[in-house]
Amino acid sequence: MKKEKLALGLMSGTSADGLSIALCSLAGRRLTVRAFSNYPYPAALQARIIAARDMRAPELSGLNFELGRLWAGMVRKFCRSHRVPYKSLDVISSHGQTVWHAPGRAGHTLQIGEAAFMAEETGRPVAFDFRPADMAAGGEGAPLIPFMDEYLFGGGAPVALQNIGGVGNIAFAGRGVKTFGFDTGPGNSLMDTAMVELSGGRLSYDKDGAWARAGEPDKAKVDALLKAPFFGRRPPKSLDRSEYTLAFIKRHFGPLFNARRSKDLLASLNLFTAASIALAFRRWAPRGTRELIVSGGGALNPALMDNMAALLLPAGVRVRSIAELGLHPLAKEPACFALLGLLALEGEINHCPSATGARGPRVLGKMIYGTGRR
């Protein structure tokens, strides 16, 4: 690999609220985020993406191409606004939009967002579709972020790294730690779904956790939900956003699902998310782990951060945002895929099998090589 390489990393998460793009450079093992932007989706598109798991093949095929065209336009906008010549990019790397993820012995997964449109727009190589190779090797196909955690934090003191997107996932890394990670449970998905429904589509999330702060959580219900089999399973383990839907909220929090109790509902969902993360930490953190670094949209929710801090305070654990380390909370996932894409381009291992349960290290991702003309 040459002295320094440059990549765009793209992430459209399970919340389906927009595309995050990070411009990253890699020199040796030093990964630097040079620019970052987030491009929100219109509410109607977000709703269609969330509903994609139930689409017929023609609709799903159409959405695959629609997202590919949209993302190519967003890449163009990003490069123009940040003055990034296409020819300076070694690779563009896209996670894709997860439509279905079902891990297991006969598992399968599907990410859409046709990468060929980005290759055609830029003329540069595009890496994409990272999960299937892990699943073919017996893994869960997720989480993939622990590879970056090991890459960046493997040489320091033991640390936990929690990402909170639509689903939550945690990784543990550091000296003397065999890096591993797993999905912890709900991320923002339950809170976001409730806000959309309660506001009639006017609000897509609980800004600053204001509704949650104003309510009283149903702690007994949260404790009961934490007894679900998933939370007791040993890692590796992963979830799909479809586990946490409007139907889930109505089934478990029905009495709170009305205008009069809406703040209590958000307080309960917020606490459930925080408690599932705290439970994962307490059960699986390696000895000596005293810090939880949070990324993803959940790091921007002060009520959620406060709940996690309060739950882990008795264990002497410090909870802080990855922003304190100079990385925007929404930039970590696209930065990870920039790293995975750069390594895939060189045929180098970009995989943490101890996090996914795969049989061994692999080079994940498929590649479109572009025209090289731009």
C-alpha positions in Angstrom: 0.0 0.0 0.0 1.4 3.4 -0.9 2.3 5.9 1.8 -1.1 7.5 2.1 -4.4 6.4 0.5 -7.7 8.3 0.3 -11.2 6.9 0.4 -14.8 7.8 0.8 -16.8 5.7 3.2 -20.6 5.6 2.9 -23.1 4.4 5.5 -26.9 4.3 5.4 -27.9 2.7 8.7 -30.9 0.8 10.0 -32.6 4.0 11.0 -32.8 4.8 7.3 -32.7 8.5 8.0 -29.9 9.5 5.6 -26.5 8.8 4.1 -23.3 9.6 5.9 -20.1 10.2 3.9 -16.6 10.4 5.4 -13.5 11.3 3.5 -10.6 9.4 5.2 -6.9 9.0 4.7 -4.9 6.0 5.7 -1.1 6.3 6.3 0.3 3.2 7.9 -2.2 2.3 10.6 -3.3 5.9 11.1 -6.8 6.6 9.9 -7.8 10.2 9.7 -11.3 11.7 9.0 -10.6 14.7 6.7 -14.2 15.7 6.0 -17.7 14.4 6.9 -21.3 15.2 5.8 -24.7 13.7 6.4 -27.4 13.9 3.8 -30.9 13.3 5.2 -33.6 11.4 3.3 -37.1 12.7 2.7 -39.5 11.2 5.2 -41.3 9.4 2.3 -38.1 7.7 1.2 -37.2 6.7 4.8 -40.6 5.1 5.1 -40.2 3.2 1.9 -36.7 1.9 2.9 -38.1 0.7 6.3 -40.9 -1.1 4.4 -38.5 -2.6 1.9 -38.4 -5.9 3.7 -42.0 -6.6 2.6 -41.6 -5.4 -1.0 -42.1 -7.6 -4.1 -39.1 -8.2 -6.3 -39.9 -5.5 -8.9 -40.3 -2.8 -6.2 -37.1 -3.9 -4.4 -35.1 -3.9 -7.6 -36.4 -0.4 -8.4 -35.4 0.8 -4.9 -32.0 -0.7 -5.3 -31.3 1.4 -8.4 -33.0 4.5 -7.0 -30.7 4.5 -4.0 -27.7 3.8 -6.2 -28.5 6.9 -8.3 -29.3 9.0 -5.2 -26.0 8.0 -3.6 -24.0 8.8 -6.7 -25.5 12.3 -6.7 -24.7 12.7 -3.0 -21.1 11.6 -3.7 -20.9 14.2 -6.4 -22.3 16.9 -4.0 -19.9 15.9 -1.3 -16.8 16.0 -3.5 -17.8 19.3 -4.9 -18.5 20.9 -1.6 -15.3 19.6 0.0 -13.2 20.1 -3.2 -12.2 16.5 -3.6 -11.2 15.5 -7.2 -12.5 12.1 -8.1 -9.0 11.1 -9.3 -7.6 11.6 -5.8 -9.8 8.8 -4.5 -8.3 5.3 -4.3 -11.7 3.8 -3.5 -15.3 4.5 -2.6 -16.7 2.0 0.0 -20.4 1.5 0.7 -22.0 -0.6 3.3 -25.3 -0.4 1.5 -28.8 -0.3 2.9 -29.7 -3.4 4.9 -33.1 -4.7 3.9 -32.9 -8.1 5.5 -30.5 -9.7 7.9 -31.1 -13.1 9.3 -28.0 -14.7 10.8 -27.7 -18.4 11.5 -26.7 -21.8 10.0 -29.1 -21.2 7.0 -28.9 -17.4 7.4 -29.0 -14.8 4.6 -28.6 -11.0 4.3 -29.4 -8.4 1.7 -28.0 -4.9 1.3 -29.1 -2.7 -1.6 -28.0 0.6 -3.2 -26.5 -0.3 -6.6 -22.8 0.5 -6.4 -22.3 0.6 -10.2 -23.8 4.1 -10.3 -21.0 5.5 -8.0 -18.4 3.8 -10.1 -19.9 5.2 -13.3 -20.1 8.7 -11.8 -16.6 8.8 -10.5 -14.6 6.3 -12.5 -13.1 5.1 -9.3 -13.2 1.6 -7.7 -16.2 0.9 -5.4 -16.1 -1.7 -2.6 -19.5 -2.9 -1.4 -21.6 -5.8 0.0 -19.3 -6.8 2.9 -21.5 -9.1 5.0 -22.0 -12.1 2.7 -18.4 -13.3 2.8 -18.5 -13.4 6.6 -21.7 -15.4 6.5 -20.3 -17.8 3.9 -17.5 -18.4 6.4 -20.0 -19.3 9.1 -20.2 -15.9 10.7 -23.2 -13.7 11.7 -22.4 -11.1 9.0 -22.3 -8.5 11.8 -21.0 -6.6 13.5 -18.3 -5.4 11.2 -17.2 -2.3 13.1 -15.1 -4.2 15.7 -12.4 -4.6 13.0 -11.9 -0.8 13.1 -12.0 -0.8 16.9 -9.2 -3.4 17.0 -7.3 -1.5 14.3 -7.5 1.8 16.3 -7.7 0.8 19.9 -6.1 -2.6 20.1 -2.8 -1.3 21.5 -4.2 0.8 24.3 -5.9 0.2 27.7 -9.0 -2.1 27.5 -12.0 -0.1 26.2 -15.6 -0.7 25.2 -16.9 1.0 22.0 -20.7 1.3 21.7 -22.3 2.3 18.4 -25.9 3.3 18.6 -27.6 3.4 15.2 -30.9 1.7 14.6 -29.5 -1.2 16.5 -26.9 -1.0 19.2 -23.6 -2.9 19.0 -20.6 -3.0 21.3 -17.0 -4.0 20.8 -14.2 -4.6 23.3 -10.5 -4.0 22.4 -7.2 -3.2 24.0 -4.0 -4.7 25.1 -4.5 -8.3 26.3 -8.0 -8.4 24.8 -9.0 -10.6 22.0 -11.2 -8.2 20.2 -14.9 -9.2 20.0 -18.2 -7.5 19.6 -21.9 -8.2 19.2 -25.3 -6.4 18.9 -26.6 -5.2 22.3 -30.3 -4.7 21.4 -32.3 -1.7 20.3 -30.5 1.5 19.3 -32.5 4.4 18.1 -35.0 2.4 16.2 -37.7 2.1 18.9 -37.4 5.8 20.0 -37.5 7.0 16.3 -40.4 4.8 15.4 -42.4 6.0 18.4 -41.7 9.7 17.5 -42.8 9.3 13.9 -46.0 7.6 15.0 -46.9 9.9 17.9 -46.2 13.1 15.9 -48.0 12.0 12.8 -44.8 12.0 10.8 -43.8 15.5 11.8 -40.9 14.4 14.0 -38.4 11.6 13.1 -36.5 11.5 16.5 -36.5 12.8 20.0 -34.3 15.8 19.7 -31.9 16.0 22.6 -33.9 13.4 24.4 -36.4 16.1 25.4 -39.5 13.9 25.5 -37.7 11.1 27.4 -36.4 13.6 30.0 -40.0 14.8 30.6 -41.4 11.4 31.2 -41.3 8.6 33.8 -40.0 5.3 32.6 -41.8 2.0 33.2 -38.8 0.3 35.0 -40.7 -2.9 35.6 -41.4 -3.4 31.9 -37.8 -2.6 31.0 -36.6 -5.2 33.5 -39.0 -7.8 32.1 -37.9 -7.1 28.5 -34.3 -7.7 29.5 -35.1 -11.3 30.3 -35.8 -12.0 26.6 -33.6 -14.9 25.4 -31.5 -12.7 23.1 -30.0 -10.8 26.0 -28.9 -14.0 27.7 -27.2 -15.5 24.6 -23.4 -15.6 24.5 -21.7 -13.6 21.7 -21.3 -13.6 18.8 -24.9 -12.5 18.1 -26.6 -10.0 15.9 -30.0 -8.4 15.2 -32.0 -6.9 12.4 -33.9 -3.7 12.9 -37.1 -5.6 12.2 -36.8 -7.0 15.7 -37.8 -3.6 17.0 -40.9 -2.3 15.2 -44.1 -0.3 15.9 -45.7 -3.7 16.6 -43.1 -4.4 19.3 -43.8 -1.0 21.0 -47.6 -1.5 20.9 -47.3 -5.1 22.2 -45.0 -4.2 25.2 -45.9 -0.6 25.9 -49.5 -0.4 24.7 -50.8 1.5 27.8 -48.3 4.2 27.2 -48.9 4.6 23.5 -51.2 7.6 23.6 -50.8 11.4 23.6 -51.3 11.7 27.4 -48.5 9.1 28.2 -46.2 9.8 25.2 -43.4 11.3 27.3 -43.5 8.2 29.6 -43.3 6.0 26.5 -40.1 7.8 25.3 -38.6 7.7 28.7 -39.3 3.9 28.8 -37.8 3.2 25.4 -34.8 5.4 26.1 -34.2 3.5 29.4 -34.7 0.1 27.6 -32.0 1.0 25.1 -29.6 2.2 27.8 -30.2 -0.8 30.0 -29.6 -3.3 27.3 -26.2 -1.6 26.6 -25.3 -1.5 30.3 -26.3 -5.2 30.7 -24.1 -6.2 27.7 -21.2 -4.3 29.3 -21.6 -5.8 32.8 -21.9 -9.4 31.4 -19.1 -9.4 28.8 -16.6 -6.6 29.4 -13.1 -7.9 29.9 -11.6 -7.3 33.4 -10.1 -3.8 33.7 -12.5 -2.2 31.2 -13.4 1.2 32.7 -14.5 3.2 29.7 -17.4 3.1 27.3 -17.0 5.3 24.2 -20.2 6.0 22.3 -20.7 6.7 18.6 -23.7 6.9 16.3 -26.8 9.0 16.5 -27.4 7.8 20.1 -24.3 9.8 21.2 -26.2 12.9 20.3 -29.1 12.1 22.7 -28.1 13.5 26.2 -30.9 11.6 27.9 -29.6 8.3 26.6 -26.0 9.2 27.5 -27.1 10.1 31.0 -29.1 6.9 31.4 -26.1 4.8 30.4 -23.8 6.8 32.7 -26.1 6.3 35.7 -26.5 2.6 35.1 -22.7 2.0 34.8 -21.6 4.5 37.5 -21.7 1.8 40.2 -19.2 -0.2 38.2 -16.9 2.8 38.0 -17.3 3.0 34.2 -16.9 6.3 32.4 -19.3 6.9 29.5 -18.3 9.5 26.9 -18.9 10.4 23.3 -16.3 9.6 20.7 -16.5 13.3 19.8 -14.1 13.9 22.8 -11.6 12.0 20.8 -12.0 14.3 17.8 -14.4 12.1 15.7 -17.9 13.1 14.9 -20.3 10.5 16.4 -21.9 10.0 13.0 -18.6 9.7 11.2 -17.3 6.4 12.8 -19.4 4.0 10.7 -18.6 5.6 7.3 -15.0 5.9 8.4 -14.9 2.2 9.1 -16.1 1.3 5.7 -13.5 3.6 4.1 -11.0 1.5 6.0 -12.5 -1.8 5.0 -12.7 -0.6 1.3 -9.0 0.5 1.3 -7.9 -2.9 2.6 -10.2 -4.8 0.3 -8.7 -2.9 -2.6 -5.3 -4.3 -1.6 -6.6 -7.8 -0.9 -5.7 -7.4 2.8 -7.7 -8.8 5.7 -10.4 -6.4 6.8 -12.3 -8.7 9.2 -12.6 -9.6 12.9 -13.8 -13.2 13.1 -13.9 -13.1 16.9 -16.7 -10.5 16.6 -18.8 -12.4 14.0 -18.1 -16.0 14.7 -16.6 -16.7 11.3 -14.2 -19.6 10.9 -11.2 -17.3 10.3 -10.0 -13.9 8.9 -11.3 -13.0 5.4 -11.1 -10.2 2.9 -14.7 -8.9 2.9 -16.4 -7.0 0.1 -17.1 -7.1 -3.6 -15.4 -4.7 -6.0 -16.4 -2.7 -9.1 -13.2 -1.3 -10.6 -14.6 1.8 -12.4 -13.1 3.2 -15.5 -10.2 5.1 -14.0 -10.9 8.0 -16.4 -11.8 10.7 -13.8 
